[in-house]
Amino acid sequence: MKKIQLIATATFGLEEMVKLEVKKLGYEDITVENGRVTFGADVGAIPKANLWLRTADRVLVKMGEFEARTFDELFEKTKSLPWEQWIPENGKFPVIGKSVKSTLFSVSDCQAIVKKAIVERLKQNYEVEWFSENGPEFPVEVALLKDVVTLTIDTSGVGLHKRGYREQANEAPLKETLAAAMVMISRWREDRVLIDPFCGSGTIAIEAAMIGKNIAPGLERSFISEKWPKIPETLWKEARVEALKAIRQDVDIRIYASDINPKTIKIAEENAYQANVDDCITFSIQDMARIRSDEKYGYIICNPPYGERLGELKEVESLYKRMGQVFSKFDTWSVYVITSHEEFERLYGKKADKKRKLFNGRIKVDYYQFFGPKPPKELFGNL
């Protein structure tokens, strides 16, 4: 099958996680840049990547990359690309755009020119003068960065963080892709206990359970490229069957998720049920200070309140001090906390072994990692 170039887009700070995932899917020719991971593959990678990537935002087909400082250059170079290989005669192809530090700074003009160039290319190929655009959709993006144009077609449609299980969420939900990344960075394994004492709508617990059971995150949703003539329906069927067969039913996963808000817990339970992982998670309504476990080695992974709103800061700072006291009792456990509060370590009373800059939506956050001791080999094998 002919090689194509795909781009898995990523939130800032998660590019390396996406790269690891792409590699795990068996793709080798990988380049990492800010916000994107490019890799060489065949058409079959489109269903596979959309179904399996947990930390990526979207999967795009890279149509071309070139320098353009004038609208003429943009038009001619766009027109020279093989759009007919993807877009059929009745294809709908809206164009969106962005421009950063480039001579061609008017995004609306760039969009109009790219649209016109694609139309001209398709006119030549299909020998028609007018396109009805009433068929499958092929969202095109023109992205300019320092006069370099990247043209792509989006294969995902709705962002990959929309797994399909979270019909309801609390006020400030954690993106599913970020929650999955938090679990993966922690290196939690399905044979260890995991506690989330600020579970909200259950996202961290649910993503962990899906990782533990090896459930493909995109299994319960559809993708825009499922209707594309270029991708045989059999490829989608095969990828879904393979994903269903890969689910692990033999694992005993113990995840405990709690929150002080009863309404939130109800939402979390419903979300876990929709994600088919309700058998892996025990939900409870309780204050963070009441968490307990007889297990010697486990993980606490959480997203506590940040105090972003006026008047909440003092309350949050006192919460962080309490967290330090409560979590210190779990002295053989590993603890992972994400927050935007820059004084977290001081308030918590301990310096993190490692921290990682990430983004929760538009909020810049740090992921604080406190490593517990390694358990003896006879308990968990070679970790």
KOLNU-327952 format. One record per residue: x, y, z of N, C-alpha, C in turn. Coordinates in steps of 0.001 Angstrom, whole numbers, plus 500000, padded with zeros to 6 digits. Layout:
KOLNU-327952
XYZXYZXYZ
...
This chain:
KOLNU-327952
500830498802500000500000500000500000500865501249500000
500427502267499282501225503481499134501380504224500462
502585504730500704502875505463501937502231506844501909
501688507228503059501176508600503217501809509172504483
501678510479504635502186511115505851500997511521506714
501037511131507966499978511509508902500552512382510005
499714513266510532500115514103511667499146513834512812
499691513429513965498875513334515180499130514618515950
498093515454516089498296516716516801498235516467518303
498952517313519047499048517106520493499018518426521238
498471518394522442498529519544523341499981519731523749
500399520980523956501781521281524348502181520435525566
503338519786525458503847518982526575503549517507526440
502641517153525511502270515742525368502841515096524100
503664515860523368504189515341522093504942514014522264
505754513918523327506539512688523528505642511491523840
504542511760524564503588510679524862502950510174523567
502575511124522700501956510759521415502955509964520569
504208510401520587505256509686519835505367508228520313
505366508034521625505445506676522182504261505824521731
503085506449521705501877505725521273501953505335519800
502424506267518978502549506013517526503530504858517300
504623504885518057505639503836517965505059502477518360
504254502502519428503628501269519932502677500661518890
502099501539518045501213501048516982501999500442515815
503328500597515876504171499943514874504679500862513779
504559502180513951505032503114512921506401503665513307
507287503740512328508688504048512618509137505456512218
508723505885511048509239507122510453508590508331511151
509089508680512370508404509648513240509222510925513427
508565512077513282509187513378513550508339514117514574
508986514667515610508261515385516658508567516874516572
507501517686516508507633519150516547506629519659517571
506650520975517822505686521546518765504255521261518333
503528520577519165502105520367518899501771519318517860
502779518626517314502449517602516315503521516521516183
503040515330515862503917514188515636503591513664514242
504570513755513334504359513327511941504941511924511762
504203511076511051504726509727510815504266509189509462
505115508348508894504811507716507617504014506442507857
503013506198507019502157505027507224501423504696505934
500505503720506011499623503461504875498208503887505273
497255503766504372495883504215504638495268503497505844
495691502252506074495174501479507205495497502087508558
496485502998508575496858503653509839495806504665510290
494963505119509353493948506124509722492934505530510701
492306504372510400491426503766511404492167503411512689
493346502821512548494124502356513700494491503505514646
495038504589514081495464505729514905494272506415515571
493176506573514833491986507209515413491405506379516554
491405505067516384490842504193517416491722504115518660
493060504152518480493959503808519579494682504950520267
494871506093519596495684507150520233494944507773521417
495495507642522605494857508140523825495198509597524129
496398510034523731496863511370524145496899512388523000
496580511950521777496574512877520626495221513574520508
495220514751519890493971515510519702493252515132518407
494012514949517327493428514626516019494443513868515175
493962513225514128494851512594513137494567513267511794
495601513849511202495461514588509940496282513927508838
495784514005507616496582513600506449497381514832506024
498699514670505930499540515796505497499583515804503972
498989516837503366498942516927501904500212517535501332
500799518487502058502012519124501555502533520183502498
503806520529502315504433521585503125505378522358502214
505285523679502248506122524503501353506188525928501883
507145526693501339507256528117501709506362528939500801
505710529940501365504898530858500541504869532236501201
505312533223500416505293534605500939504316535485500164
503785534936499045502795535695498264501561534814498049
500430535467497760499194534715497514499303533871496243
500062534356495257500272533592494016500992532276494303
502024532392495151502798531195495536501890530196496260
501105530715497188500191529868497956499212529148497021
498663529905496063497691529339495124498317528239494266
499448528555493622500069527609492685500563526336493376
501166526521494546501711525348495250500596524472495828
499494525091496229498340524320496720497725523549495559
497606524218494416496992523608493221497806522417492706
499104522431492967499969521353492450499842520045493251
499117520079494367499003518876495225497872517954494742
497982516656494977497004515688494433495707515573495257
494926516633495317493705516649496133492686515598495676
492714515299494369491750514331493831491974512908494369
493160512665494913493425511339495494492571511104496746
492141512189497373491341512080498600489902512562498417
489731513697497737488407514329497670487653513890496416
486526513211496569485737512792495392484982513989494799
484342513768493675483651514860492959482574515541493810
481904514776494677480847515386495508481335515726496924
482657515618497145483227515874498476482998517303498966
482763517411500263482583518728500895483920519053501556
484517520207501223485835520497501785485938521927502334
485397522141503544485547523451504178487023523691504512
487464524937504478488871525256504764488951526166505991
489733525728506981490005526598508133491484526950508090
491904527943508877493306528333508799493835529009510042
495155529127510086495827529901511135497157530385510575
497609531542511081498869532104510598499639532690511778
500888532243511940501736532725513032503062533204512440
503415534458512749504702535044512319504962534843510828
503948535089509999504089534880508553503709536126507763
504303536257506560504009537401505686502522537398505324
502003536230505028500567536100504712499813535951506036
499439537096506604498849537063507947497322537034507947
496706537363506793495236537368506747494716535943506558
494204535372507643493749533979507630492593533784506651
491644534718506639490475534571505743490898534579504273
491899535407503914492395535425502529493099534110502180
493904533605503135494610532324502904493601531200502694
492549531176503500491509530151503375490844530214502003
490493531442501584489815531624500286490701531177499130
492004531480499218492926531125498138493140529612498066
493274528976499230493444527518499271492197526835498714
491034527331499092489770526760498603489719526863497069
490047528043496569490010528289495124491003527378494378
492203527198494970493240526364494341492802524899494282
492153524424495364491675523026495382490572522849494335
489671523841494252488582523793493264489165523697491851
490161524536491568490782524536490232491427523173489919
492086522609490922492724521301490741491656520220490456
490580520235491232489528519228491068488764519410489752
488613520677489337487944520963488046488689520275486908
490006520428486921490847519801485883490694518289485909
490661517732487113490635516281487259489272515679486913
488188516312487409486852515747487195486140516313485961
486788517304485324486242517951484122484809518453484343
484643519143485465483354519795485758483640521236486160
482623522072486066482789523495486393482250523848487776
481412522939488326480744523286489596480676522056490488
480904522252491797480886521136492748479728521286493727
478927520223493851477744520293494738478132520223496215
479273519603496530479748519451497922478654518891498849
477971517861498396476920517256499220477284515843499669
478573515496499525479035514151499901479778514158501220
480680513193501433481453513125502677482295514377502891
482633514631504153483369515873504470484865515633504617
485640516594504095487110516552504138487616517899504668
487628518100505988488031519406506525489511519702506255
489755520754505490491124521136505113491604522235506060
492888522152506467493462523251507249494699523772506540
494798525124506466496011525764505985496657526417507216
497846525937507563498539526454508750499862527075508326
500026528370508626501270529063508280502073529352509543
503337528972509523504244529278510627505565529731510032
505917530990510279507151531584509746507276531339508243
506185531612507503506113531519506041506132530092505492
506108529096506381506003527703505928504541527278506037
504001526807504922502589526406504858502487524887504999
501606524446505899501299523009506000499827522839505675
499550521984504695498165521728504296497774520309504711
496650520211505417496223518907505937494724518687505722
494314517408505808492885517052505845492656516293507146
491663516709507888491363516108509191490599514792509021
491122513704509603490464512393509491489580512069510700
489701512870511756489004512543513015487598513123513091
487462514383512657486176515067512837486148515680514211
485283515189515095485269515656516484486591515232517116
487185516097517953488480515819518583488533514466519273
489714513864519319489867512513519865489595512426521367
489588513578522057489281513522523496487816513147523737
486984513303522707485564512934522826485431511426522610
485573510674523685485548509211523585484127508682523378
483144509448523831481770508984523695481147508548525008
481976508453526083481402508004527356480980509157528261
481490510345527986481234511440528932480136512365528427
478903511908528562477777512747528142477574513880529130
477965513608530383477829514635531417479195514897532030
479399516136532462480657516470533121480377517522534188
481319517656535117481159518714536110481613520039535508
481692521084536316481957522433535781483301522592535086
484353521994535652485680522169535047486274520799534724
485756520139533687486221518775533415487647518742532864
488358517697533242489696517446532740489538516763531387
490295517218530389490208516601529067490645515138529151
489916514275528455490210512839528502491640512531528060
492137513264527047493501513042526548494541513362527628
494294514434528397495225514815529466495159513811530616
493953513371530958493795512373532024494543511086531663
494404510656530401495110509449529942496627509651530038
497084510840529653498525511141529711499035511107531157
498234511638532084498631511629533501498842510202533995
497938509308533613498043507903534022499264507259533368
499462507533532075500575506921531355501933507428531855
502010508725532162503268509293532693503602508655534040
502573508368534832502786507794536172503317506361536125
503136505712534974503503504302534792502717503370535714
501527503798536091500629502919536855500373501649536057
500273500541536782499948499270536140498677498693536743
497999497878535954496676497384536354496694496500537600
497887496036538032497930495196539242498187496014540511
498199497342540375498387498214541541497107499010541814
496862499285543071495681500076543457495889501526543043
494809502163542597494867503582542232493736504325542961
494065505462543554493055506294544224493048507685543596
491847508180543283491672509584542889490681510216543876
491188511026544829490307511590545854489557512856545435
489799513323544206489074514494543662488529514104542293
487733513051542214487485512412540918486589513212539970
485813514197540479484941514957539581484052514018538782
484042514192537460483193513323536627483866511992536281
484969511677536990485564510343536911486590510118535820
487039511197535178487862511032533968489173510279534203
489925510619535262491212509937535501490974508450535757
489998508155536620489701506754536965489261505967535733
488407506574534913487890505888533720489009505653532709
489832506680532466490941506518531506491926505457531992
492172505417533316493076504400533871492490503006533656
491203502854533926490550501550533750490594501119532294
490407502063531375490480501736529947491889501306529547
492894501952530138494287501563529879494531500165530449
494068499942531681494252498650532338493601497510531584
492415497752531028491702496703530280492082496680528795
492944497620528404493374497755527001492185498004526066
491299498896526484490160499285525640490594500454524758
490473500295523450490814501390522523489906502577522816
490471503783523027489655504934523438488607505374522417
488825505038521135487879505471520101486868504424519700
486810503326520450485977502186520065484479502494520028
484019503387520897482577503652521005482127504896520240
482954505400519338482588506620518604482830506470517109
482391507443516348482617507398514894483604508496514498
484109508413513280485104509362512764484680509834511380
485037511059511060484615511679509801485113510889508586
486303510264508711486896509575507556486315508181507304
485366507748508157484722506448507924483901506462506635
483564507668506167482746507773504946483580508086503704
484902508102503851485747508455502711485933507260501764
485721507465500452485901506374499482487323505816499469
488300506653499785489726506253499753490039505153500778
489261505122501882489538504122502926488485503022502845
488857501840502391487865500754502283487197500473503630
485906500217503579485116499935504792485714498752505564
486307497822504811486897496630505453488019497004506420
488757498077506109489850498498506986489314498955508345
488183499684508316487554500120509574487046498912510354
486402497982509646485860496789510313486989495989510960
488050495763510190489192494983510707489793495641511944
489957496974511882490563497707513009489681497607514256
488361497675514056487435497589515206487406496175515794
487397495176514919487397493778515391488677493502516183
489805493976515642491104493812516306491090494476517687
490498495677517755490417496412519021489527495679520032
488429495121519547487533494358520440488243493123520998
488997492447520130489726491244520565490849491576521555
491345492804521484492479493202522330492067493533523768
490756493686524028490292494029525381490627492887526340
491192493266527491491568492262528489490443492100529511
489875490906529570488796490642530528489332489953531779
490600489521531711491160488706532791491815489521533902
491729490855533850492466491663534831491579492067536006
492191492089537179491479492499538392491936493918538725
491172494903538264491574496301538434490875496898539653
491695497546540517491140498150541730491404499658541731
490384500385541350490477501841541319489413502401542253
489819503336543117488893503957544071488835505454543759
487640505916543446487470507326543067486433507962543980
486783509089544568485848509741545491485804511243545253
484737511842545735484552513289545631483570513689546731
483665514933547144482799515403548243481381515731547755
481239515859546431479970516286545835479153515078545343
477993514802545958477184513642545567476726513680544106
476404514878543611475937515036542229477037514614541247
478255515020541569479421514686540749479651513172540691
479511512515541822479714511060541881478683510340541020
477457510841541030476402510237540203476791510311538719
477306511478538306477759511686536923478918510726536605
479880510617537540481051509759537343480640508295537177
479686507858537980479214506461537883478571506182536527
477784507147536056477130507004534746478178506965533631
479194507846533724480259507881532723481044506561532689
481327505998533874482064504726533959481245503593533333
479940503648533545479040502646532960479062502748531427
478999503986530913479026504218529459480348503741528840
481433503837529628482769503453529135483049501959529321
482061501218529880482208499780530135483315499439531122
483547500339532094484581500061533103484023500212534526
482693500204534663482086500387535989482447499255536955
482845498094536394483236496971537260484640497139537837
485390498130537347486784498326537789486921499433538835
485888500252538979486006501460539813484977501448540934
485445501726542154484547501892543304484445503390543585
483251503928543417483033505358543662482463505576545060
482856506673545695482277506998547003482239508514547208
481266508934548042481144510358548389481911510542549686
483041511227549613483789511481550845484802512589550686
485197513131551807486223514162551856487580513505551600
488461514252550949489800513743550630490514513206551879
490324513827553034491035513444554258490668512046554745
489575511480554218489099510170554698489609508989553864
490459509264552871490931508139552037491801507183552859
491603505898552614492321504848553350492673503720552384
493710502957552747494005501735552002494924500845552831
494671499536552773495548498570553450496706498164552541
496621498574551284497675498207550318498965498950550643
500077498245550484501362498854550819501886499724549670
501656499291548421502189500018547270501038500364546321
500834501647546109499754502061545228500031503434544637
499011503973543996499152505272543316497997506188543702
498326507452543936497303508500544034497540509402542827
496537509547541982496639510447540812495433511368540871
495670512675540907494510513566541084494680514950540470
493533515580540299493412516924539726492586517752540725
493237518249541807492481518998542820492078520378542306
491202521100543007490856522473542581492111523353542543
492133524320541611493300525194541436493154526542542132
491926526950542447491708528283543022491838529379541985
491383529090540753491462530074539661490450531206539846
489361530909540555488332531937540743488640532803541949
488181534023541863488378534995542939487756534475544237
488477534585545338487916534191546621488147532731546973
488617531926546000488810530495546269490245530150546660
491157531104546448492583530820546599492957530367548008
492482531086549024492830530743550418492344529330550780
491143529031550326490541527715550570491395526613549938
491837526870548708492637525904547966494016525724548599
494599526820549055495915526734549695495852525912550979
494776526069551718494614525281552945494379523801552590
493676523557551454493454522186550974494783521519550635
495688522251549962496981521685549585497804521294550820
497695522103551882498403521773553132497841520477553729
496512520351553688495852519135554202496242517915553357
496324518135552032496743517036551148498116516515551551
499036517436551831500388517066552251500363516185553493
499499516548554448499397515774555703498765514402555450
497665514383554688496936513122554435497776512167553586
498352512687552495499095511824551572500410511315552186
500937512031553172502204511599553788502038510256554500
500790509907554857500533508596555488500709507460554477
500597507801553198500800506810552129502280506851551709
503153506602552683504581506872552449505257505903551478
504619504764551178505224503846550194504500503944548845
503617504905548721502851505085547489503502506148546599
503151506127545316503554507195544394502380508153544268
502684509457544285501623510473544251501847511405543060
500774511665542318500836512511541116499716513547541192
500104514826541155499123515912541310499313516942540202
498209517345539571498279518396538553497599519655539095
498258520799538964497658522062539418498363523250538745
497659524373538704498250525590538123498907526447539209
498723526087540495499250526901541602500762526738541690
501477527841541507502940527755541431503606527493542777
502869527674543863503432527455545197503017526095545760
502583525206544909502043523931545386503024523175546283
504261523025545851505224522233546631505412522787548035
505500524119548136505680524757549454504487524452550364
503276524580549790502063524348550577501912522869550930
502241522009550012502130520563550184503179520047551186
504284520777551270505307520446552261506356519460551775
506466519314550460507442518367549913507790518745548493
509064518575548145509486518885546774509259517657545887
508699517896544725508420516782543799509717516196543260
509713514891542998510882514251542384511029514717540937
509906515046540339509906515476538942508653516303538702
508737517303537826507500517982537419507537518264535929
506365518323535367506255518441533917505252519535533581
505652520450532700504745521537532274503740521014531260
502464521277531521501402520836530624500340521926530517
499302521661529767498173522593529683496875521836529920
496057522361530844494710521842531044493771522852530391
493354522560529150492629523563528368493598524698528083
493243525920528509494152527061528287494952527402529534
494768526599530576495466526883531838496809526158531855
497881526929532115499218526328532222499299525630533583
499669524360533572499722523593534821501066522876534941
501347522412536152502506521549536374501993520215536877
502639519153536434502283517811536887503367517387537862
503042517390539151504002517078540220504033515569540460
505253515017540440505407513566540550506267513222541772
505662512518542713506345512090543935506455510569543881
507671510058543685507842508622543478507941507872544802
507169506801544912507282505922546071508385504909545834
508799504171546882509849503151546689509347502013545810
510277501352545155509890500205544311509503499046545210
508377498374544919507987497225545728508920496039545478
509006495103546424509856493920546215509383493139544988
510323492509544288509993491798543042508961490695543234
509008490035544423508064488915544625506616489389544668
506401490697544915505027491212544977504461491485543592
505223492162542756504677492600541465505521492169540277
506486491312540471507337490926539350508313492024539042
508841492016537856509862492991537469509241494289536971
509125495299537811508460496561537394509456497467536707
